[in-house]
Amino acid sequence: MRSSLVILSVLLALTASVAAGAPPDAPRPTPERLADTGGGRQLIIAEAPESGSTTGTLTWWERRRGRWTRAGSAPARFGAGGLTEGRERRQGTGTTPAGLYDLPYAFGVRPAPAGTAYPYRRVTDRSWWCQDNGARAYNRWAEPLPSDCGAAEAEHLIDYRTQYARALVIGFNYAKPVRGRGAGVFLHVDGAGATAGCVSVAAGAMDRLLAWADPAARPHIAIGTSAGELAVTRY
């Protein structure tokens, strides 16, 4: 299985470091080891030790005067099924999709924390996220639940008051959804344990992230492994 996986882009840019004249063992900020950071001035990196891991680290970075600077860090949780490449993920596997994604908007049961500039949508008792592969609203917020989206194939967002107290939508399978690949992948507040495929952090870290994220800086999230098993490719 390992031989069929693409080597993690985070680790491959060492070649670029050598070509630029930097010593091979010179420490470099993690975003500078990525082949693609999304083109913005802010980047969130969710990194697990290996593909089977359910815990790891989330760090967030901003580019200042041409250099990446770490703005924060927190322990992170991943899917109960570990991580898998985004283009190969299947719905219902409990895996977190590796890749580089945009962050379309934030939402939450609670109000946005002070200082939040990101587009923020409040959850109500009419708010659902449709995961029904046969529905027109597949992998979309729906309010109210559409008639072609079965309630058993959707998340009633307000039922997850802890996890969705505050969250960011991860743009996995979002712009042009592929049926069966997966829906409702978020960066949200920790629950009781591993997630169903999302990335989660403690409530305080989520608040700091939302106060930090600047839509004008076009933040992205890179999800991958430090073991080099999965590709951080823009999907």
C-alpha positions in Angstrom: 0.0 0.0 0.0 2.8 2.4 0.9 4.3 2.1 -2.6 1.0 3.2 -4.2 0.8 6.4 -2.3 2.3 9.7 -3.5 5.1 11.1 -1.3 4.1 14.0 0.9 4.7 17.3 -0.8 5.8 18.7 2.5 8.9 16.5 2.5 9.7 16.7 -1.2 10.6 20.4 -1.3 14.0 19.6 0.3 15.2 19.4 -3.3 14.2 23.0 -3.9 16.1 24.0 -0.7 19.3 22.4 -2.0 18.8 24.0 -5.4 18.5 27.4 -3.7 21.8 26.9 -2.0 20.4 26.2 1.5 22.1 23.5 3.5 20.1 20.2 3.3 19.7 20.1 7.1 18.7 23.8 7.5 15.5 24.2 9.4 12.8 25.8 7.3 9.3 26.9 8.2 6.8 24.2 7.3 4.8 26.2 4.7 8.1 26.7 2.7 8.4 22.9 2.4 5.0 22.7 0.7 4.8 22.6 -3.1 1.6 24.6 -3.0 0.2 26.8 -0.1 -2.9 28.1 -2.0 -1.4 31.4 -3.0 -2.6 33.4 0.1 -0.9 34.9 3.1 -2.3 32.5 5.7 -2.1 28.8 5.9 -3.3 26.2 8.4 -1.4 22.9 8.5 -3.1 19.8 10.0 -0.4 17.1 10.4 -0.7 13.5 11.6 2.3 11.3 12.3 1.1 8.7 9.7 -2.0 7.7 7.8 -3.4 5.5 10.5 -3.2 8.2 13.2 -6.2 9.8 14.8 -4.2 12.6 16.6 -1.6 15.1 15.5 -0.9 18.8 15.4 -2.5 21.9 13.9 -0.4 25.0 13.2 -1.3 28.2 11.6 1.0 30.5 9.7 1.0 33.9 8.1 3.4 35.3 5.5 5.0 38.6 6.5 7.6 40.4 4.4 8.1 37.4 2.3 8.6 34.9 5.2 6.3 32.5 6.9 5.8 33.0 10.6 4.0 30.6 12.9 1.0 32.3 14.5 -0.3 29.4 16.7 -0.4 25.7 17.4 -2.7 23.2 19.1 -3.2 19.4 19.4 -5.5 18.1 16.7 -7.8 15.1 16.2 -8.5 13.3 12.9 -11.0 10.7 11.6 -11.5 7.4 13.4 -10.3 5.8 10.2 -7.1 7.8 10.0 -6.2 9.8 6.9 -6.5 9.0 3.2 -5.8 10.9 -0.1 -8.6 13.2 -0.9 -9.1 12.0 -4.4 -9.5 8.4 -3.2 -11.7 9.0 -0.2 -15.0 7.3 0.1 -18.0 8.5 2.1 -18.7 6.7 5.3 -15.1 5.5 5.9 -14.5 7.9 8.8 -11.2 9.1 7.1 -9.9 12.6 7.0 -9.0 13.6 3.4 -5.4 14.7 2.8 -4.9 17.6 0.5 -4.9 21.4 0.2 -8.3 23.1 0.5 -9.8 26.5 0.8 -12.0 27.5 3.7 -15.3 28.9 2.2 -16.8 30.2 5.4 -17.2 29.8 9.2 -20.3 28.8 11.1 -21.4 27.9 14.6 -24.1 27.4 17.2 -22.5 30.1 19.2 -21.8 33.7 18.0 -18.5 34.4 16.3 -15.7 35.2 18.8 -14.7 38.8 19.2 -12.5 40.0 16.3 -13.8 37.5 13.7 -13.6 38.9 10.2 -14.4 35.7 8.4 -17.9 35.2 6.9 -19.8 33.5 9.7 -23.2 31.8 9.6 -25.2 31.1 12.7 -26.7 27.6 13.2 -30.4 27.5 13.9 -32.8 24.6 14.4 -33.5 24.7 10.6 -29.9 24.2 9.7 -28.8 21.0 8.0 -25.7 19.8 6.1 -26.9 17.5 3.3 -24.9 14.3 2.7 -27.5 12.5 0.6 -25.8 11.4 -2.7 -29.1 11.7 -4.5 -29.9 15.3 -3.4 -29.3 18.4 -5.4 -27.9 20.0 -2.2 -25.3 17.3 -1.7 -22.4 18.6 0.5 -24.1 21.9 1.1 -25.7 23.8 4.0 -29.5 23.5 3.6 -32.1 25.5 5.5 -34.6 24.0 5.8 -33.9 20.4 4.8 -34.8 19.9 1.1 -37.4 17.3 0.3 -34.9 15.3 -1.8 -32.4 15.1 1.1 -33.3 12.4 3.6 -32.8 13.3 7.3 -30.9 10.1 7.9 -28.5 11.2 5.2 -27.9 14.7 6.7 -26.5 16.3 9.8 -28.8 18.5 11.9 -26.1 20.9 12.8 -27.7 22.2 16.0 -27.6 18.6 17.4 -23.8 19.0 17.6 -23.7 21.9 20.0 -20.2 21.0 21.3 -18.4 20.2 18.0 -20.2 22.9 16.0 -20.1 25.6 18.6 -17.7 27.2 16.1 -16.3 25.7 12.9 -14.8 26.4 9.5 -16.0 24.6 6.4 -13.1 22.8 4.7 -13.5 23.0 0.9 -13.1 19.2 0.4 -15.3 18.0 -2.5 -17.1 21.3 -2.3 -16.7 23.3 -5.5 -17.7 20.5 -7.8 -18.9 17.7 -5.5 -18.3 14.1 -6.6 -21.0 11.8 -5.3 -19.8 9.2 -2.9 -16.5 11.0 -2.1 -17.8 12.6 1.1 -19.6 15.6 2.5 -19.5 17.7 5.6 -15.7 17.9 6.3 -15.0 20.7 8.8 -12.4 22.1 11.2 -14.4 22.2 14.4 -14.2 21.9 18.2 -13.2 18.6 19.8 -15.9 16.1 20.7 -15.4 13.0 22.9 -12.7 11.5 20.7 -11.7 11.0 17.0 -13.9 12.6 14.4 -16.0 11.1 11.6 -13.5 12.5 9.1 -13.1 16.2 10.1 -10.2 17.9 11.9 -10.9 19.1 15.4 -9.1 21.2 18.1 -10.0 22.5 21.5 -12.5 25.2 21.8 -10.0 27.9 22.8 -7.8 27.1 19.8 -10.9 27.3 17.5 -11.7 30.7 18.9 -8.1 31.9 18.3 -8.2 30.6 14.7 -11.4 32.5 13.9 -10.1 35.7 15.4 -6.9 35.3 13.4 -8.3 34.2 10.0 -8.5 37.0 7.5 -10.6 36.4 4.4 -8.4 39.0 2.5 -5.4 36.8 3.2 -7.1 33.8 1.4 -6.3 31.2 4.0 -6.1 27.5 3.1 -5.7 24.3 5.1 -3.1 21.6 4.2 -3.9 18.1 5.6 -1.2 15.4 5.5 1.2 13.2 7.4 4.8 13.8 8.6 5.6 10.2 7.6 5.3 11.1 3.9 2.5 8.7 3.0 0.0 11.1 1.6 0.1 13.9 -0.9 -0.8 17.5 0.0 -2.2 18.3 -3.4 -4.8 21.0 -4.2 -8.1 19.4 -5.0 
